[in-house]
């Protein structure tokens, strides 16, 4: 675990920027795979790769090209949201919500959950109704996905689950802690004790 001159160490990466990019990529990948598997749990399947491909290319006769182009756009946006979390939201939450100021694994997890909820609101209130709904002719999705085909309100909660999976993984992977000279000091700062 490397640390930069800021007095912090990161779970992955040697700086906040590198850690944010790596954490954003992994969190996007875990959430994307989960969304593809939602159908097995009788939830609406969330294939953001395909949706992004349709937005970029329209409905084409080449589903593989649509999925790959959509995947590139989807992973890029996941990384960008991860960097925004790491460099803006993570420190801001610590300043504005005093109990979250300490750099502990639990606080990083809570910040990730909060970010997941924020992204869910952005997705459900803006992204899906303004971009996806017109793609299908309008009036199909509804606010917060309440008209999402046969799935109705279930899609709204599935979208929340998807964004929470992303936020939890992002918060746990982008996990700065105070640089400490020994492992025992990290345990003391994180509240974890060994018997």
N, C-alpha and C positions, 0 to 999 in steps of 0.2 A: 504494500500500500504506500504509494508515494504521496508526498505533500508538496505544495508550492510554498512560496514565501509568505503566504497569508496566515500561517499558523493553523491551517486546517489540513486534515487528511480526508481522502475520499475512498469509498469502497471500490470504485472502479475509476480508472483514469487518474492522471496526475494533477489535474487542475479542474476548476469548476466547469470550464467550457468543454473539455474533453469528456468529463464525467457526464455532463448534460447530454451531449450527443450520443454517447454510448447508452446511457439510461433511456433516452428517448427512443432510440432504435429498438432496444430490447422490449421496453414497455409496449411499443406499437406492435411488435411482432407477437407478443403473448396475447394482447387483446385481439389482434386480427385473427389469430388461430382460434381463440375462444369464440369469437363471433361466427366463424365458419362452422363451429361445432354446436352452436346453440340449438340447431334443429334436432339434434339427438336428445335434448332435454325438453323438447316440445315448446321451444321458444322460437320466435321469428329469427331466421338466419340473417346475420348482419355481415354482408360481404361488401365492405367499404372499398375494396379494390375495384370491384365491378361498378359500383356507383360512381366512383371517381373516373373510371374509364368512360362510362356513359356521358358524364359531364364534359370530359375533354374531347371525346371523339364522336359522341352521339351513338345511336344504335347502329352498330356495324355488323357486317357478316363475318367478322373475324373475332370470335369471343376470346381467343388467347391474346391477341394484340390488345383488345380492350382491357383485359384483366391485368396484363403486364404494365401497360401505360398507367392504368388506374392505381396499381400497386406502387409504382414509382412515386406518383403524386401523393398517395396516402402515406407512405413511409416518410416522405419528405416533410409533409405537414406534421406528422407525429414527432419527428425530430425537432422541428421548429417550435412546436408547443412545449416540448421537453426543455429546450433551451430557454424559452420564455419563463417556464416554471422555475428553472434553476437560477437564472440570473435576475429575475424581477420578482416573481411571486413568492418564492421560498424566503428570501430575505425580508420582503414586505410583510409577510404573515408574522414573522418573528418580531417585527417592530410594532405592528398594530395590535396583535394579540399576545400580550406579555407572557402568558403561560407557554407559548410556543417559541419563545426566544432561545431557550437552551437547545443546543445542537445534540439531540439525543435520537436514537433510533425510533422511539415512540413518537416524538414530535415530527420527525421526518415523515413517518407513516401518516400521521394525522394531516400534515400539510399536503401529502399526495392525495388523500381522500377528498380534502377540500377542493383541490385543483380538479379532480375528476368530476365533482359536482358542478363546478364552474363551467367546465368544458361540456358537460351534459346540457346545461342551460343554453350555452351558446349553440350547440348542435341542434337541440330540439326547438329553440325559439327562433333561430336565425338560419342556420345552414340548411337544414332539411326543408323547412317551409319555403325559403326563398330560392333555393337552388334545385332541390330534388323534386318538389311538388310541380313546378312548371315542366320539368322533364317528362312527367307522366300526364300532362294535360291540365293540371290545376285541380284543386279541390279533392285531391286523392289522399294527401298526407294529413292535413289539418294541423292546428297548433299543438305543439308537443307530441306529434305523431298520433293524435287521438283518433284519426280516421284511417290509419295505415292498413288498408285492405281488410282482410278478414281478422286481423290480429288486434285491431282497435287499441285500447289502452295498454294492452300487454306489450306492444312495441315501445311505448314510452318507458316502461320499467325495464325492458330489455336494453334499451339505449342507455339508461342509467347504469345498469349492471356492466355494460361494455365499457363505459367511461370510468367506472369505479375500478375495474380490472386494470385499465391503463394507469389511473392515478395511483393506485396502491403499488403497482410495480415500479412506477417512476419514483414515488416517494421512498421506497425501500432501496432502490438502486442508486439514486442520487442521494447519498447519505453522508453529508459532511459531518465530521466530528472534530473537536479540538485536537490538534496534534499533541500527543502526550509522549513523554519519554518512555513509558512502559505500558504494557497491556493492562496492568492493574489500575492505572490512571484512567484509561478509557472506561473500564468497568465502573469506576467511581463516578465519572461524568455521565454515564448512561443510566445509572441507577441499578445496574445489574450486579448482583453480588454472587460470589461463589462460596460454597460451603466446603 
